[in-house]
């Protein structure tokens, strides 16, 4: 792969390909398990024209396919912390792929081409970029990492936070003697919710969600002192029978 200022439009320009700087080489055979190669430059390269050449010899006509998407450049240090995921999405429909960074704690930032792909927190919205940045392109888990409360905590090692930590191997657990169990999640502000996914415990005990109700509203539920107010938030879903794992 080469990047540079020499224009390459037709086979008549092939002799000029090498005038653009070589920035990447594929060593060995490609893999069908790798749908895309991401080439990250520690120092940005400068150029207008991108060329890819030296495809496998003997390729049948129509088999070699090249697609290059214009994309906001990655930047060292941005979205490189543990647990982060970087996705390329054309958020603002200008033909240039924007970068969306999310992590397991629910933090989010978006680098938009319409904002010159800058990476400062004020422009990307990090760590609380609203869903209006890149709307409907990347589903946003509004509950992930948010403050949560429960009516009790079984032997003090299964806290409410385990319900929203993004880890399917953990789960919250109320005390067995708790006769009025509840879990409450504070989304931080009034949100427009389009879907709720409620995962059951994965290893056993699916019957414990029998007749469960999910409510959503503005009434604050933080402690057992607020339990009498739970009914002020409307029911949005009710489990009518005991589900079987591993269905959510």
VEXDREN-2710 file (C-alpha; in Angstrom, 1 decimal):
% VEXDREN-2710
k/r/px/py/pz
1/UNK/0.0/0.0/0.0
2/UNK/1.3/3.4/-1.0
3/UNK/0.2/6.9/-0.1
4/UNK/1.4/10.1/-1.8
5/UNK/0.7/13.0/-4.1
6/UNK/1.3/11.3/-7.5
7/UNK/-2.1/10.8/-9.2
8/UNK/-2.8/7.2/-10.2
9/UNK/-5.9/7.0/-12.4
10/UNK/-5.2/4.5/-15.2
11/UNK/-2.7/1.9/-16.3
12/UNK/-0.9/4.7/-18.1
13/UNK/0.1/6.0/-14.6
14/UNK/1.5/2.6/-13.4
15/UNK/5.1/3.7/-13.8
16/UNK/4.5/6.4/-11.2
17/UNK/3.0/4.2/-8.5
18/UNK/6.4/3.8/-6.9
19/UNK/6.8/7.5/-6.5
20/UNK/4.3/7.4/-3.7
21/UNK/5.6/6.2/-0.3
22/UNK/5.3/2.6/0.7
23/UNK/3.4/2.6/4.0
24/UNK/2.3/-1.1/4.4
25/UNK/3.0/-4.6/3.1
26/UNK/1.0/-7.8/3.6
27/UNK/3.4/-10.6/4.6
28/UNK/2.1/-14.0/3.7
29/UNK/-1.4/-15.1/2.7
30/UNK/-4.5/-13.3/3.8
31/UNK/-7.1/-14.9/5.9
32/UNK/-10.9/-15.2/5.4
33/UNK/-11.2/-14.8/9.2
34/UNK/-9.9/-11.2/8.9
35/UNK/-12.5/-9.2/7.1
36/UNK/-10.5/-6.0/7.2
37/UNK/-6.9/-4.9/7.8
38/UNK/-6.5/-1.8/9.9
39/UNK/-3.3/0.0/9.2
40/UNK/-2.4/2.4/12.1
41/UNK/0.3/5.0/11.6
42/UNK/2.2/6.2/14.7
43/UNK/3.1/9.2/12.6
44/UNK/0.4/10.4/10.2
45/UNK/1.3/10.0/6.5
46/UNK/0.5/12.8/4.0
47/UNK/-0.9/12.3/0.6
48/UNK/-3.9/12.4/-1.7
49/UNK/-3.7/9.1/-3.5
50/UNK/-3.8/5.6/-2.0
51/UNK/-2.8/2.6/-4.2
52/UNK/-2.9/-1.1/-3.4
53/UNK/-1.0/-3.4/-5.7
54/UNK/0.8/-6.8/-6.0
55/UNK/-2.3/-8.9/-5.7
56/UNK/-1.9/-12.7/-5.8
57/UNK/-0.7/-13.8/-9.3
58/UNK/-3.1/-15.9/-11.3
59/UNK/-6.2/-14.3/-9.8
60/UNK/-9.2/-15.1/-12.0
61/UNK/-10.9/-12.2/-13.7
62/UNK/-13.3/-10.5/-11.3
63/UNK/-11.9/-12.2/-8.2
64/UNK/-9.6/-9.3/-7.1
65/UNK/-11.6/-6.7/-5.3
66/UNK/-10.4/-3.4/-3.8
67/UNK/-12.4/-1.1/-1.6
68/UNK/-11.0/1.8/0.3
69/UNK/-13.1/3.8/2.6
70/UNK/-12.2/7.4/3.6
71/UNK/-11.9/7.4/7.4
72/UNK/-11.0/9.7/10.2
73/UNK/-7.4/8.8/11.1
74/UNK/-6.7/7.0/14.3
75/UNK/-4.5/8.8/16.8
76/UNK/-2.1/7.2/19.3
77/UNK/-3.6/7.2/22.8
78/UNK/-7.2/7.7/21.7
79/UNK/-9.5/4.7/22.4
80/UNK/-6.5/2.5/23.4
81/UNK/-7.4/2.0/27.1
82/UNK/-8.3/-1.5/28.3
83/UNK/-11.8/-2.6/27.5
84/UNK/-12.3/-0.1/24.7
85/UNK/-13.8/-0.8/21.3
86/UNK/-13.2/1.3/18.2
87/UNK/-15.8/1.2/15.4
88/UNK/-15.9/3.0/12.1
89/UNK/-19.3/4.3/11.1
90/UNK/-20.4/7.0/8.6
91/UNK/-22.4/8.9/11.3
92/UNK/-22.9/12.2/9.4
93/UNK/-23.5/10.7/5.9
94/UNK/-20.7/12.6/4.3
95/UNK/-18.9/9.5/2.8
96/UNK/-16.2/9.6/5.5
97/UNK/-16.1/6.9/8.2
98/UNK/-16.2/8.4/11.7
99/UNK/-14.7/6.8/14.8
100/UNK/-16.9/5.7/17.7
101/UNK/-15.1/4.6/20.9
102/UNK/-17.0/2.8/23.6
103/UNK/-15.8/0.8/26.7
104/UNK/-17.2/-1.6/29.2
105/UNK/-17.9/1.2/31.7
106/UNK/-20.4/2.8/29.4
107/UNK/-18.1/5.7/28.4
108/UNK/-18.4/6.9/24.8
109/UNK/-16.7/9.3/22.4
110/UNK/-17.2/10.1/18.7
111/UNK/-14.7/11.6/16.3
112/UNK/-16.6/13.2/13.5
113/UNK/-15.3/14.1/10.1
114/UNK/-17.7/17.1/10.2
115/UNK/-15.6/18.3/13.1
116/UNK/-12.3/17.7/11.3
117/UNK/-11.8/14.3/13.2
118/UNK/-10.4/16.1/16.2
119/UNK/-10.0/14.0/19.3
120/UNK/-10.3/16.5/22.2
121/UNK/-12.9/15.6/24.8
122/UNK/-15.0/18.7/24.1
123/UNK/-15.4/17.7/20.5
124/UNK/-15.8/14.0/20.9
125/UNK/-18.1/14.2/23.9
126/UNK/-15.8/11.8/25.9
127/UNK/-16.7/10.2/28.2
128/UNK/-20.4/10.9/28.0
129/UNK/-21.0/11.5/24.3
130/UNK/-24.8/11.6/23.8
131/UNK/-26.6/9.2/21.5
132/UNK/-27.3/12.2/19.2
133/UNK/-23.7/11.9/18.1
134/UNK/-23.9/9.0/15.6
135/UNK/-27.6/8.4/16.2
136/UNK/-29.1/5.0/15.4
137/UNK/-25.8/3.8/14.0
138/UNK/-24.3/2.2/17.1
139/UNK/-26.8/0.9/19.7
140/UNK/-26.0/2.6/23.0
141/UNK/-26.4/0.6/26.2
142/UNK/-27.7/3.3/28.5
143/UNK/-27.5/1.1/31.6
144/UNK/-23.9/0.0/31.2
145/UNK/-21.8/1.1/34.1
146/UNK/-24.6/3.3/35.6
147/UNK/-25.3/3.6/39.3
148/UNK/-27.6/0.8/40.5
149/UNK/-29.4/-0.2/43.7
150/UNK/-30.9/-3.4/45.1
151/UNK/-33.2/-4.3/48.0
152/UNK/-30.4/-6.5/49.4
153/UNK/-27.1/-8.2/48.6
154/UNK/-26.6/-11.9/49.2
155/UNK/-23.7/-12.3/51.6
156/UNK/-22.4/-9.0/50.4
157/UNK/-20.6/-10.3/47.3
158/UNK/-23.2/-10.0/44.6
159/UNK/-23.9/-6.2/44.4
160/UNK/-26.4/-4.5/42.2
161/UNK/-23.5/-3.1/40.0
162/UNK/-23.0/-6.6/38.7
163/UNK/-26.2/-6.3/36.8
164/UNK/-24.9/-3.5/34.6
165/UNK/-21.1/-4.2/34.4
166/UNK/-21.3/-5.8/30.9
167/UNK/-19.9/-9.1/32.1
168/UNK/-22.1/-12.1/31.5
169/UNK/-20.1/-14.1/34.0
170/UNK/-21.3/-11.9/36.9
171/UNK/-24.8/-11.4/38.3
172/UNK/-26.5/-9.5/41.1
173/UNK/-28.1/-11.6/43.8
174/UNK/-30.5/-10.5/46.6
175/UNK/-30.7/-12.2/50.0
176/UNK/-32.9/-15.3/50.2
177/UNK/-34.8/-13.9/53.1
178/UNK/-35.7/-10.8/51.1
179/UNK/-39.4/-11.0/50.4
180/UNK/-39.7/-7.9/48.3
181/UNK/-36.7/-8.0/46.0
182/UNK/-36.0/-5.2/43.5
183/UNK/-33.2/-3.8/41.3
184/UNK/-33.1/-0.1/40.4
185/UNK/-30.8/1.5/37.7
186/UNK/-30.3/5.3/37.5
187/UNK/-29.7/6.2/33.9
188/UNK/-28.3/9.6/35.1
189/UNK/-30.9/11.7/33.2
190/UNK/-34.1/11.3/31.4
191/UNK/-33.5/9.1/28.4
192/UNK/-35.5/7.8/25.4
193/UNK/-35.4/4.1/25.7
194/UNK/-36.2/2.0/22.6
195/UNK/-35.4/-1.5/23.9
196/UNK/-34.6/-3.3/27.2
197/UNK/-32.7/-6.5/27.1
198/UNK/-32.9/-8.4/30.4
199/UNK/-30.5/-11.3/30.7
200/UNK/-31.3/-14.2/33.0
201/UNK/-28.7/-15.9/35.1
202/UNK/-26.7/-18.2/32.8
203/UNK/-25.8/-21.2/35.0
204/UNK/-29.1/-22.1/36.7
205/UNK/-32.3/-20.9/38.4
206/UNK/-34.3/-19.5/35.5
207/UNK/-37.5/-19.8/37.5
208/UNK/-36.3/-16.9/39.7
209/UNK/-37.4/-14.4/37.1
210/UNK/-41.0/-15.8/37.0
211/UNK/-43.6/-12.9/37.2
212/UNK/-40.8/-10.3/37.1
213/UNK/-41.9/-6.8/36.1
214/UNK/-39.8/-4.0/34.5
215/UNK/-40.8/-0.4/35.2
216/UNK/-39.4/2.8/33.7
217/UNK/-40.1/6.3/34.9
218/UNK/-38.9/9.4/36.7
219/UNK/-39.6/8.3/40.3
220/UNK/-36.4/7.8/42.2
221/UNK/-35.8/4.3/43.7
222/UNK/-32.5/4.1/45.7
223/UNK/-33.3/2.3/48.9
224/UNK/-35.9/0.2/50.7
225/UNK/-37.3/3.5/52.0
226/UNK/-38.4/4.2/48.4
227/UNK/-39.9/0.8/47.8
228/UNK/-43.4/2.0/48.3
229/UNK/-42.9/4.4/45.3
230/UNK/-41.9/1.7/42.8
231/UNK/-45.5/1.4/41.6
232/UNK/-45.4/5.1/40.5
233/UNK/-43.2/4.1/37.5
234/UNK/-45.3/2.4/34.8
235/UNK/-44.9/-1.3/33.9
236/UNK/-43.3/-1.7/30.5
237/UNK/-42.8/-5.5/30.6
238/UNK/-43.9/-8.5/32.6
239/UNK/-42.5/-12.0/32.6
240/UNK/-45.5/-14.3/32.6
241/UNK/-43.7/-17.6/33.1
242/UNK/-40.3/-18.9/34.1
243/UNK/-37.9/-18.7/31.2
244/UNK/-35.3/-21.2/30.3
245/UNK/-31.7/-20.3/29.9
246/UNK/-29.9/-19.0/28.0
247/UNK/-32.6/-16.9/26.4
248/UNK/-32.5/-13.2/27.5
END
